[in-house]
Amino acid sequence: MLRIAIRSRASRLAMVAAAAGMLAACQDSGDRFSSARAYKPIPADVVALMRERNTDTHAPILIRAYKKEAEFEIWKQNRAGEYVHIKTYPMCRWSGQLGPKVREGDRQVPEGFYTITPGQMNPNSAYYLSFNVGYPNAYDRAHGYTGGSIMVHGDCSSAGCFSMTDAQIAEIYAIAREAFGGGQKAIQMQSLPFRMTAENLAKHRFDPNMRFWKQIKEGVDAFDVTHRETKVAVCSGKYVFGATPEGATHVDANAACPPMQEDANLKSLVAEKQRRDDAQVAELVAKGVKAVKVVYADGGQHPDFTNHVAETSRPDAIAQGPVEIAIDEKGRPLPENAQVAATRPVKTLAAASAPAVVATSAVAKTQPVAAAPTATTTAFAPAVGAKPAEEAPFYQRWLGLKPVADQQSQQPLIVPVTPEPSNVPTPPKRQAQGQPVKPQAALSGSTKVIAGARAPLPDGFKAYAAIDR
């Protein structure tokens, strides 16, 4: 009897301790742990914007992200049921190339339609705050794409994630938190290679990913013509937008599409928009807009952050800027333009006003502009369903160069940057708890400053153990 009483008492004490631990996790606990950042209110100016647009803090939201433009949009549902644009945030850092993520460790920011639920919010992130975008989704899994734990987070550091400043992620996190608090069960996130303008479509018309991009453009167009959230399904290994399966509760991404009930009005509006877009693309092509391939050393960032590299992952990649190479209908560089295009940075993102820079430490050192071709990357997002070849680096295969052993006397058109290994390490951690925050440094002449770094949370509080949190 005594043993039973002792065991019963111990059990009750364990339950009380567990309950206390659960309560403590929602409160600040001194220098060891603080979750207060996850409960910061939405700034007053953003609340005022919501009121002007006939919506409020608890209304559902929708997210759009654009890699090439490095912009992150928040849309809110108004009282008429339509989504209105609330705010665009300049993206501090994204990594990889234009194109979908296909495998673990490729440093790619994924593209497609993703779903964010309350369980994907991480108030204890080592990168200030974060939430999981939901990669891989049904489409990604149907195509055998690997990897996971792709986040939107702070710290301006990316190895496949959407990285914002700490101040930005605090605001975005608060907006999402309040939408969930108002009853929204899932947030749709549209992750896109670029804004689907006629100019972008004309310039990228021969890109190997264009077939996939045209597919997700249908969902983009459906939202653009209605400003209402687009229904998304995946069957036969492809996206289906604005349709509901007849009599089925589940759609298999790998199986043939079941009979679908379509919205005839939506289908007509989308088709009309596509006809207008196609006509504009044809007009631009007739005027001489060349097809190009844009190659990044490793992603980019918004021009608002140009020349600030002290708190950015891979500042050398940012300093180099993207490169536009004119290509033919088979994706090959045009002979008369290949060398010129390969040495001319695109006048967007970091290359817009940055000098030729190679960063070798936390603070980049300015280098004189060299006459040699600008370095670019060997990384590349393959076409949908394609398996990356291993027999030669991408820049040799793409430009049709001979293997290195056969071209000792040849000078390559593009000098490659040493590629990252597939097992990419996590971005640099923040300073240890209790140490003073080092002042941020920037390149000479820079007037842009990113929010200061903060100490990491203890290891025991890291909710996600991924390559990028």
JOJOLIN-V174546 format. One record per backbone hydrogen bond with DSSP energy under -1.0 kcal/mol. CO is the residue of the C=O (numbers start at 1). NH is the residue of the N-H. If there is no record, write none. Layout:
CO;NH
CO;NH
//
This chain:
1;5
2;6
3;7
4;8
5;9
6;10
7;11
8;12
9;13
10;14
11;15
12;16
13;17
14;18
15;19
16;20
17;21
18;22
19;23
20;24
21;25
23;26
24;27
33;29
35;38
36;39
37;40
43;47
44;48
45;49
46;50
47;51
48;52
49;53
50;55
51;54
54;79
56;59
60;77
62;75
63;190
64;73
65;192
66;71
70;91
71;66
72;89
73;64
74;86
74;87
75;62
76;84
78;81
82;78
84;76
87;74
89;72
91;302
93;163
96;299
102;146
103;106
112;191
114;189
116;187
117;120
118;121
120;132
122;130
127;129
127;154
129;154
130;122
131;152
137;141
138;142
139;143
140;145
141;144
150;133
151;162
152;131
153;164
156;313
162;153
163;93
164;156
165;169
166;170
167;171
168;172
169;173
170;174
171;175
172;176
173;177
174;178
175;179
176;180
177;181
178;182
179;184
180;183
187;116
188;63
189;114
190;65
191;112
192;67
193;68
195;197
197;201
198;202
199;203
200;204
202;205
203;292
204;207
207;210
209;213
210;214
211;215
212;216
213;217
216;220
217;221
218;222
219;223
220;224
221;225
223;227
227;83
231;242
233;240
235;238
238;235
240;233
242;263
244;261
253;237
255;236
259;246
261;244
263;267
264;268
265;269
266;270
267;271
268;272
269;273
270;274
271;275
272;276
273;277
274;278
275;279
276;280
277;281
278;282
279;283
280;284
281;285
282;286
283;287
284;289
285;288
291;327
293;325
295;323
300;94
302;305
303;306
305;308
307;443
309;312
314;318
315;319
316;320
317;321
322;346
323;295
325;293
326;334
328;331
332;328
334;337
334;338
337;341
338;342
341;344
346;348
348;351
349;352
350;354
356;367
376;417
383;386
393;397
394;398
395;399
396;401
403;406
404;407
407;410
415;376
422;424
431;456
432;435
443;446
458;461
459;462
//
